[in-house]
């Protein structure tokens, strides 16, 4: 029995071990989604797509619906209309109506705004909380090693209480915790919030590195326009729950006067 368990664990991939040739990709589609809280309508007919291995930025200032869309994708808020689906290895999954744990089990993970760590638990204990889906539980030790390789600073501080760390270090813990779920699609909500400017740049660079090294599909909600477009393949600007501009390239986002007016309120 012990040998069978060891073999099963050895067969489970870490996030960095997947071969692009051995899978059918992972993509996310949002179609005509409207959602809100009670009588307050936050999102209105939002549609976007994140194709395999791409990074899409959802840009906008606070209160325009970025976090609500993330919560809809993760099953935390139920849309009043529209469709959300993920296609993973050629199989399409309707996400609306699924519980959050089932969405995580499909291979979709969220790094929430504000990190949402357990401050009185250690770094390692916070990471282990991310390893509850079956694929992750079967390879906890290897995935911990993988996360500590991706974030050497966390390995140095694995026994430190998360609440005693700097904002930048806590963001590393939040990213690593999401990686412990062995995701295919990674949602990142406002990674720059509460960080000093130097840590904002480092965090954005780390997201780009993780996406390339571990072949992730990324949707990143961010209000820091200049930092987000550095790493985004394409992006959208959301204003009062509407997608007002669909950018195809970084150049369209950075050089378009309409985007700057919508985003900066000029």
Secondary structure as UniProt FT lines:
FT   HELIX           2..11
FT   HELIX           15..17
FT   HELIX           20..22
FT   STRAND          26..37
FT   TURN            38..39
FT   STRAND          40..50
FT   TURN            52..53
FT   STRAND          55..59
FT   TURN            62..63
FT   HELIX           66..73
FT   TURN            74..75
FT   STRAND          81..88
FT   TURN            89..90
FT   STRAND          91..94
FT   TURN            96..97
FT   HELIX           100..106
FT   STRAND          108..111
FT   TURN            113..114
FT   TURN            119..120
FT   HELIX           123..128
FT   TURN            129..130
FT   HELIX           134..137
FT   TURN            138..139
FT   HELIX           140..150
FT   HELIX           152..156
FT   TURN            157..159
FT   HELIX           162..164
FT   HELIX           167..179
FT   TURN            180..181
FT   STRAND          185..189
FT   TURN            191..194
FT   HELIX           197..214
FT   STRAND          217..222
FT   HELIX           225..231
FT   STRAND          234..239
FT   TURN            240..241
FT   STRAND          242..247
FT   HELIX           250..255
FT   HELIX           257..264
//
